[in-house]
Amino acid sequence: MPWYESLKPALRGGHEVTLLESGAEFFPALEGAIAAASDCVYLETYIYNDDPSGRRMTDALAAAAQRGVAVHLIVDGFGTPDDANPWACALREAGVLFETFRPERRRFALDRRRLRRLHRKLAVIDGCIAFVGGINILDDWHDPKHGRLEHPRLDYAVRVRGPLVAQAHVAAARLWWEVHTVNRSLYRGADPGTKGAHTRLPWWVPSEITPAGRVRAALMLRDNLRHRRTIERAYLRAIGRARSEVLLASAYFFPGVRFRRALLAAARRGVRVRLLLQGKVEYRLPHYGAQALYDELLRGGVEIIEYRRSFLHAKVAVVDDWATVGSSNIDPFSLLLAREANVGIHDAGFARQLRARLDAAIDAGGVPIRLQSHQRRPWPVRLMNALAFLVLRIGLALSGVAGRY
């Protein structure tokens, strides 16, 4: 596929899509694919943490580079601010081509461009296999802010074979070239080892497009140029067409007016609308801000379940026979500012599988929120909800994108 190929979502058949739940399923699958790589590996992640899972991935990437595979790694400068730590140095020494997306030079600078982050989690192996989801290079049992977890973090990804891998490969190669070019031109610490063909954008990005299954799927990318609303529009279109069920899981939930109206309209049509949201306080501002929206949604017939067994990091949905798995939360950061990647899957069997996994998670750690109990929450919580809502709205206005939300 040529590098200039359009990255507009294209629903095609011929895919094999495998659902992976949390790191226990994701990391062995990704590690195995990297171990079998013979040509190239592209890996993009928001967080790359030096923990047991991170060290496994470091070993796998280093081993691939040492046997001659062109391994490209991009981390986000805010999610992974220290790119000079031992694991990063070990990767560079092994020959991994390492770049940082928008490196943080002034941690507390007031610049709204700092919000435009690389939040997508994407891997492409030999142009044949793609991994897309919400899982960082971060151990299920560890949180950078909260330490050891009692139960593993809940998250999802998919492994895909088939035609859409070609689009993912072009997207990864294009971003790698963009980030390397910008870092090199602005002296942002580009890896001095990235020379020759690896620094040039190839005219052709070879990928395997032979059908690998019977699932219809599309890659949905969000950026700040041509695909600003791709993922949000896909959600709104699916919810607007829903006939029986909407089941949505989002770690950070602060939807705009149009999104909330779509959920409420579906509930009025008799569609069962369920939201699985963060129940443990990971970050106070988004947690209490999301709760400020509960009253409107509960009154409109939307069911809200808080996941309290561990941290929820999932960004998935099932709407009848349509499903999506990816990195995009339902909040302004993901829908309006960050680079994100989701896969939209039109397949009844996959939708049933994802629904069953979410139902099992709800049974294991979900707490339904009732309107009466929510209205009786203590006044300090009410105050926190109001303040968080206000701060988020002000932040949205200052970001310069409030008019589109």
MOBELRA-V998986 format. One record per pair of residues at least 12 apart in sequence whose ideal C-beta (glycine too) atoms are under 10 Angstrom apart, sorted by the first residue. I is the first residue (numbers start at 1). J is the second residue. Records with the same first field share a line. If there is no record, write none. Layout:
I=J + J
This chain:
1=127 + 163 + 165 + 166 + 167 + 169 + 170 + 173 + 204 + 205 + 206 + 207 + 209
2=170 + 202 + 203 + 204 + 205
3=169 + 170 + 173 + 174 + 177 + 201 + 202 + 203 + 204 + 205
4=170 + 174 + 201 + 203
5=166 + 167 + 169 + 170 + 171 + 174 + 204 + 205
6=167 + 170 + 226 + 227
7=167 + 168 + 170 + 171 + 174 + 219 + 220 + 221 + 223 + 226 + 227 + 230
8=167 + 218 + 219 + 220 + 221 + 226 + 227 + 230
9=164 + 167 + 217 + 218 + 219 + 220 + 221 + 227 + 230 + 231 + 233 + 234 + 342 + 343 + 344
10=163 + 164 + 167 + 217 + 218 + 219
11=164 + 216 + 217 + 218 + 219 + 344 + 345 + 346
12=162 + 163 + 164 + 167 + 209 + 211 + 215 + 216 + 217 + 218 + 219
13=162 + 163 + 211 + 213 + 214 + 215 + 216 + 217 + 346 + 347
14=161 + 162 + 163 + 164 + 209 + 210 + 211 + 212 + 213 + 214 + 215 + 216 + 217
15=130 + 158 + 160 + 161 + 162 + 163 + 164 + 165 + 211 + 212 + 213 + 214 + 215 + 216 + 217 + 218 + 343 + 345 + 347 + 350
16=129 + 158 + 159 + 160 + 161 + 162 + 211 + 212 + 213 + 214 + 215 + 217
17=132 + 158 + 159 + 160 + 161 + 162 + 164 + 212 + 213 + 215 + 216 + 217 + 323 + 325 + 343 + 345 + 347 + 349 + 350 + 353
18=129 + 131 + 157 + 158 + 159 + 160 + 161 + 213 + 215 + 350 + 353
19=133 + 156 + 157 + 158 + 159 + 316 + 323 + 325 + 345 + 350 + 353 + 354 + 356 + 357
20=131 + 133 + 135 + 155 + 156 + 157 + 158 + 159 + 325
21=133 + 135 + 140 + 152 + 154 + 155 + 156 + 157 + 314 + 354 + 357 + 358 + 360 + 361
22=133 + 134 + 135 + 140 + 152 + 153 + 154 + 155 + 156 + 157 + 310 + 313 + 314
23=52 + 53 + 56 + 135 + 136 + 137 + 138 + 139 + 140 + 141 + 142 + 152 + 153 + 155 + 157
24=53 + 140 + 141 + 152
25=135 + 156 + 157 + 159
26=53 + 121 + 123 + 131 + 133 + 134 + 135 + 137 + 140 + 155 + 156 + 157 + 158 + 159
27=52 + 53 + 54 + 56 + 57 + 60 + 135 + 137 + 139 + 140 + 157
28=56
29=123 + 129 + 131 + 157 + 159
30=43 + 56 + 57 + 60 + 123 + 125 + 129 + 131 + 135 + 137 + 157 + 159
31=53 + 56 + 57 + 59 + 60 + 61 + 63
32=60 + 125 + 129 + 159
33=60 + 64 + 123 + 124 + 125 + 126 + 128 + 129 + 130 + 131 + 159
34=57 + 59 + 60 + 61 + 63 + 64 + 69 + 71 + 123 + 125 + 126 + 129
35=59 + 60 + 63 + 64 + 67 + 125
36=64 + 125 + 126 + 128 + 129
37=60 + 61 + 63 + 64 + 65 + 67 + 69 + 70 + 71 + 124 + 125 + 126 + 128 + 129
38=64 + 67 + 68 + 69 + 125 + 126 + 128
39=68 + 69 + 70 + 125 + 126 + 127 + 128 + 206
40=64 + 69 + 70 + 71 + 72 + 97 + 124 + 125 + 126 + 127 + 169 + 172 + 173 + 198 + 205 + 206
41=60 + 61 + 64 + 65 + 69 + 70 + 71 + 72 + 73 + 96 + 97 + 123 + 124 + 125 + 126 + 172
42=70 + 71 + 72 + 73 + 74 + 97 + 122 + 123 + 124 + 125 + 126 + 127 + 130 + 168 + 169 + 171 + 172 + 173 + 175 + 176
43=57 + 60 + 61 + 71 + 72 + 73 + 74 + 75 + 96 + 121 + 122 + 123 + 124 + 125 + 131 + 137 + 172
44=72 + 73 + 74 + 75 + 76 + 99 + 101 + 118 + 119 + 120 + 121 + 122 + 123 + 124 + 171 + 172 + 175 + 176 + 179 + 327 + 339 + 341
45=57 + 73 + 74 + 75 + 76 + 79 + 80 + 101 + 118 + 119 + 120 + 121 + 122 + 123 + 135 + 136 + 137 + 138 + 327
46=75 + 76 + 78 + 79 + 80 + 101 + 117 + 118 + 119 + 120 + 121 + 134 + 136 + 137 + 138 + 327 + 338 + 339
47=75 + 76 + 78 + 79 + 80 + 119 + 121 + 135 + 136 + 137 + 138 + 144
48=73 + 74 + 75 + 76 + 79 + 80 + 82 + 83 + 85 + 87 + 88 + 91 + 98 + 136 + 137 + 138
49=79 + 80 + 87 + 136 + 137 + 138 + 139 + 142 + 143 + 144
50=80 + 82 + 85 + 86 + 87 + 88 + 137 + 138 + 139
51=87 + 137 + 138 + 139 + 140 + 141 + 142 + 143 + 144
52=139 + 140 + 141 + 142
53=135 + 136 + 137 + 138 + 139 + 140 + 141 + 142
54=87 + 136 + 137 + 138 + 139 + 142
55=87 + 90 + 137 + 139
56=137 + 139
57=73 + 87 + 91 + 123 + 137 + 138
58=73 + 86 + 87 + 88 + 90 + 91 + 94 + 96 + 137
59=87 + 90 + 91 + 94
61=73 + 87 + 90 + 91 + 94 + 95 + 96 + 98 + 137
62=87 + 90 + 91 + 92 + 93 + 94 + 95 + 96
63=94
64=94 + 95 + 96 + 125
65=91 + 92 + 93 + 94 + 95 + 96 + 97
66=93 + 94 + 95 + 96
67=95
68=95
69=95 + 96 + 125 + 126
70=95 + 96 + 97 + 197 + 198
71=91 + 94 + 95 + 96 + 97 + 98 + 198
72=96 + 97 + 98 + 99 + 124 + 172 + 173 + 175 + 176 + 177 + 179 + 180 + 194 + 198
73=88 + 91 + 92 + 96 + 97 + 98 + 99 + 100 + 123 + 137 + 176 + 191
74=97 + 98 + 99 + 100 + 101 + 118 + 120 + 122 + 172 + 175 + 176 + 178 + 179 + 180
75=88 + 98 + 99 + 100 + 101 + 103 + 118 + 136 + 137
76=100 + 101 + 102 + 103 + 104 + 117 + 118 + 119 + 120 + 136 + 338 + 339
77=99 + 100 + 101 + 102 + 103 + 104 + 105 + 114 + 117 + 118 + 183 + 188
78=100 + 101 + 102 + 103 + 104 + 107 + 114 + 115 + 117 + 118 + 119
79=101 + 104 + 117 + 118 + 119 + 136 + 138 + 144
80=100 + 101 + 103 + 104 + 118 + 136 + 137 + 138
81=100 + 103 + 104 + 107
82=100 + 104
83=98 + 99 + 100 + 103 + 104 + 189 + 191
84=189
87=137
88=100 + 191
91=191
92=191 + 192 + 193 + 194
93=193
95=193
96=191 + 193 + 194
97=176 + 180 + 190 + 191 + 193 + 194 + 195 + 198 + 199
98=180 + 189 + 190 + 191 + 193 + 194
99=175 + 176 + 177 + 178 + 179 + 180 + 181 + 182 + 183 + 184 + 188 + 189 + 190 + 191 + 194
100=118 + 179 + 183 + 188 + 189 + 190 + 191
101=116 + 117 + 118 + 119 + 175 + 178 + 179 + 182 + 183 + 339
102=114 + 115 + 116 + 117 + 118 + 179 + 182 + 183 + 188
103=179 + 183 + 186 + 188 + 189 + 190
105=188 + 189
110=398
112=337 + 395 + 398 + 399 + 400 + 401
113=224 + 337 + 399 + 400
114=337
115=332 + 333 + 336 + 337 + 338 + 395 + 398 + 399 + 400 + 401
116=223 + 224 + 333 + 336 + 337 + 338 + 339 + 399
117=333 + 334 + 337 + 338 + 339 + 340
118=175 + 179 + 327 + 338 + 339 + 340
119=134 + 136 + 222 + 315 + 327 + 328 + 329 + 333 + 334 + 337 + 338 + 339 + 340 + 341
120=132 + 133 + 134 + 171 + 172 + 175 + 221 + 222 + 223 + 326 + 327 + 328 + 334 + 338 + 339 + 340 + 341 + 342
121=133 + 134 + 135 + 136 + 137 + 155 + 157 + 315 + 326 + 327 + 340 + 341
122=157 + 168 + 169 + 171 + 172 + 175 + 219 + 221 + 326 + 327 + 339 + 340 + 341
123=137 + 157 + 159 + 168 + 172
124=160 + 165 + 166 + 167 + 168 + 169 + 170 + 171 + 172 + 173 + 205 + 207
125=159 + 165 + 169
126=165 + 169 + 206 + 207 + 208
127=165 + 166 + 168 + 169 + 170 + 172 + 173 + 205 + 206 + 207 + 208 + 209
128=161 + 162 + 165 + 166 + 169 + 206 + 207 + 208 + 209 + 210 + 212
129=159 + 160 + 161 + 162 + 165 + 168 + 169 + 208 + 212
130=158 + 159 + 160 + 161 + 162 + 164 + 165 + 166 + 167 + 168 + 169 + 171 + 172 + 207 + 219 + 341 + 343
131=157 + 158 + 159 + 160 + 168 + 343
132=157 + 158 + 159 + 160 + 164 + 165 + 168 + 217 + 219 + 220 + 221 + 324 + 325 + 326 + 327 + 341 + 342 + 343
133=155 + 156 + 157 + 158 + 159 + 313 + 314 + 315 + 316 + 325 + 326 + 327 + 341 + 342 + 343
134=153 + 154 + 155 + 156 + 157 + 249 + 250 + 251 + 313 + 314 + 315 + 316 + 325 + 326 + 327 + 328 + 329 + 340 + 341 + 342
135=153 + 155 + 156 + 157 + 313 + 314 + 327
136=153 + 155 + 313 + 327
138=153 + 155 + 313
139=152 + 153
140=152 + 153 + 154 + 155 + 310 + 311 + 313
141=153 + 310
143=280 + 282 + 310 + 311 + 313
145=282 + 283 + 311
146=280 + 281 + 282 + 311
149=280 + 309 + 310 + 311
150=309 + 310
151=280 + 308 + 309 + 310 + 311 + 364 + 365
152=309 + 310 + 311
153=251 + 282 + 309 + 310 + 311 + 312 + 313 + 314
154=249 + 251 + 276 + 278 + 307 + 309 + 310 + 311 + 312 + 313 + 314 + 357 + 358 + 361 + 364 + 365
155=249 + 251 + 311 + 312 + 313 + 314 + 315 + 316 + 325
156=249 + 313 + 314 + 315 + 316 + 325 + 326 + 354 + 357 + 358 + 361
157=314 + 316 + 325 + 326 + 327 + 343
158=217 + 316 + 323 + 324 + 325 + 326 + 342 + 343 + 345 + 350 + 354
160=212 + 213 + 215 + 217 + 219 + 325 + 343 + 345
161=208 + 210 + 211 + 212 + 213 + 215
162=208 + 209 + 210 + 211 + 212 + 213 + 214 + 215 + 216 + 217
163=207 + 208 + 209 + 210 + 211 + 212 + 217 + 218 + 219
164=207 + 209 + 216 + 217 + 218 + 219 + 220 + 343 + 344
165=207 + 208 + 209 + 212 + 219
166=205 + 206 + 207 + 208 + 209 + 219
167=205 + 207 + 209 + 218 + 219 + 220 + 221
168=207 + 219 + 221 + 341 + 343
169=205 + 206 + 207 + 208
170=202 + 204 + 205 + 207 + 219
171=205 + 219 + 221 + 223 + 227 + 339 + 341
172=205 + 341
173=201 + 202 + 205 + 207
174=201 + 205
175=221 + 223 + 339
176=194 + 198 + 199 + 201
177=198 + 199 + 200 + 201 + 202
178=201
180=194 + 198 + 199 + 200 + 201
181=199 + 200 + 201
184=199
213=347
214=347 + 349
215=345 + 346 + 347 + 349 + 350
216=322 + 344 + 345 + 346 + 347 + 350
217=323 + 324 + 343 + 344 + 345 + 346 + 347 + 350
218=230 + 234 + 324 + 342 + 343 + 344 + 345 + 346
219=326 + 341 + 342 + 343 + 344
220=232 + 233 + 234 + 235 + 324 + 326 + 328 + 340 + 341 + 342 + 343 + 344
221=326 + 328 + 339 + 340 + 341 + 342
222=326 + 327 + 328 + 334 + 335 + 336 + 337 + 338 + 339 + 340 + 341 + 342
223=338 + 339 + 340 + 341
224=336 + 337 + 338 + 339 + 401
227=339 + 340
228=335 + 336 + 337 + 401 + 404
229=335 + 336 + 404
230=328 + 335 + 340 + 341 + 342 + 344
231=315 + 324 + 326 + 327 + 328 + 330 + 334 + 335 + 340 + 341 + 342 + 344
232=255 + 256 + 258 + 259 + 328 + 330 + 334 + 335 + 336 + 340 + 404 + 405
233=258 + 335
234=317 + 319 + 322 + 324 + 326 + 328 + 342 + 344
235=248 + 255 + 258 + 259 + 262 + 263 + 317 + 319 + 322 + 324 + 328 + 330 + 335 + 342 + 344
236=258 + 259 + 261 + 262 + 263
237=262 + 319 + 322 + 344
238=262 + 266 + 317 + 318 + 319 + 320 + 321 + 322 + 323 + 324 + 344 + 346
239=259 + 261 + 262 + 263 + 265 + 266 + 271 + 273 + 317 + 319 + 322
240=262 + 265 + 266 + 269 + 319
241=266 + 319 + 320 + 322
242=262 + 263 + 265 + 266 + 267 + 269 + 270 + 271 + 272 + 273 + 319 + 320 + 322
243=266 + 269 + 270 + 271 + 319 + 320 + 321
244=266 + 269 + 270 + 271 + 272 + 319 + 320 + 321
245=266 + 271 + 272 + 273 + 274 + 318 + 319 + 320 + 321 + 351 + 355
246=262 + 263 + 266 + 267 + 271 + 272 + 273 + 274 + 275 + 302 + 303 + 317 + 318 + 319 + 320 + 322
247=272 + 273 + 274 + 275 + 276 + 303 + 305 + 316 + 317 + 318 + 319 + 320 + 323 + 351 + 354 + 355 + 358 + 359 + 362
248=263 + 273 + 274 + 275 + 276 + 277 + 302 + 314 + 315 + 316 + 317 + 318 + 319 + 324 + 330 + 358
249=274 + 275 + 276 + 277 + 278 + 305 + 307 + 312 + 313 + 314 + 315 + 316 + 317 + 318 + 325 + 330 + 354 + 357 + 358 + 361 + 362
250=275 + 276 + 277 + 278 + 290 + 312 + 313 + 314 + 315 + 316 + 317 + 328 + 329 + 330 + 331 + 334
251=276 + 277 + 278 + 282 + 283 + 286 + 290 + 307 + 311 + 312 + 313 + 314 + 315 + 329 + 330 + 331 + 334
252=277 + 278 + 282 + 283 + 285 + 286 + 287 + 289 + 290 + 312 + 313 + 315 + 329 + 330 + 331 + 332 + 333 + 334
253=275 + 276 + 277 + 278 + 286 + 287 + 289 + 290 + 291 + 293 + 294 + 297 + 304 + 312 + 329 + 330 + 331
254=285 + 286 + 289 + 290 + 292 + 293 + 329 + 330 + 331 + 332 + 333 + 334 + 335 + 388 + 389 + 392 + 393 + 396 + 405
255=275 + 290 + 293 + 297 + 329 + 330 + 331 + 332 + 335 + 405
256=330 + 331 + 332 + 335 + 336 + 396 + 401 + 402 + 404 + 405
257=405
258=404 + 405
259=330 + 331 + 335 + 405
260=293 + 296 + 297 + 300 + 302 + 330
261=300
263=275 + 296 + 297 + 300 + 301 + 302 + 330
264=296 + 297 + 299 + 300 + 301 + 302
265=300
266=300 + 301 + 302 + 319
267=297 + 300 + 301 + 302 + 303
268=300 + 301
270=301
271=301 + 302 + 319 + 320
272=301 + 302 + 303
273=297 + 300 + 301 + 302 + 303 + 304 + 319
274=302 + 303 + 304 + 305 + 318 + 358 + 359 + 362 + 366 + 368
275=290 + 293 + 294 + 297 + 302 + 303 + 304 + 305 + 306 + 317 + 330 + 369
276=303 + 304 + 305 + 306 + 307 + 312 + 314 + 316 + 317 + 358 + 359 + 361 + 362 + 365 + 366
277=290 + 291 + 293 + 294 + 304 + 305 + 306 + 307 + 312 + 330 + 366 + 369
278=290 + 291 + 306 + 307 + 308 + 311 + 312 + 313 + 314 + 329
279=305 + 306 + 307 + 308 + 309 + 310 + 311 + 312 + 365 + 366 + 367 + 369
280=306 + 307 + 308 + 309 + 310 + 311 + 312 + 365
281=311
282=311 + 312 + 313
284=384 + 387 + 388
285=384 + 387 + 388 + 389 + 391 + 392 + 395
286=329 + 331 + 333 + 388 + 392
287=306 + 384 + 385 + 388
288=381 + 382 + 383 + 384 + 385 + 386 + 387 + 388 + 389 + 391 + 392
289=331 + 384 + 385 + 386 + 387 + 388 + 389 + 390 + 391 + 392 + 393 + 395
290=304 + 306 + 330 + 331 + 385 + 388 + 389 + 392
291=304 + 306 + 369 + 374 + 377 + 381 + 382 + 384 + 385 + 388 + 389
292=382 + 384 + 385 + 386 + 387 + 388 + 389 + 390 + 392 + 393
293=385 + 389
294=306 + 369 + 371 + 374 + 375 + 377 + 385
295=371 + 374 + 375 + 385
297=369 + 371
298=369 + 370 + 371 + 372 + 374 + 375
299=371 + 374 + 375
303=368 + 369 + 370
304=366 + 367 + 368 + 369 + 370 + 371 + 374
305=358 + 361 + 362 + 365 + 366 + 367 + 368 + 369
306=362 + 365 + 366 + 367 + 368 + 369
307=358 + 361 + 362 + 364 + 365 + 366 + 367
308=365 + 366 + 367
309=361 + 362 + 364 + 365 + 366 + 367
310=361 + 364 + 365
312=361 + 365 + 366
313=327 + 329
314=326 + 329 + 354 + 357 + 358 + 361
315=327 + 328 + 329 + 330 + 331 + 334 + 340 + 342
316=328 + 342 + 354 + 355 + 357 + 358
317=330 + 342 + 344 + 351 + 354 + 358
318=345 + 350 + 351 + 352 + 353 + 354 + 355 + 356 + 357 + 358 + 359
319=351
320=346 + 348 + 351
321=345 + 346 + 347 + 348 + 349 + 350 + 351 + 352
322=344 + 345 + 346 + 347 + 348 + 350 + 351
323=343 + 344 + 345 + 346 + 347 + 348 + 350 + 351 + 352 + 353 + 354 + 355
324=342 + 343 + 344 + 345 + 354
325=342 + 343 + 344 + 345 + 350 + 354
326=340 + 341 + 342 + 343 + 344
327=339 + 340 + 341 + 342
328=340 + 341 + 342
331=392 + 396 + 405
332=392 + 393 + 395 + 396 + 399 + 401 + 402 + 404 + 405
333=395 + 396 + 399
335=401 + 404 + 405
336=396 + 399 + 400 + 401 + 402 + 404 + 405
337=396 + 399 + 400 + 401
393=405
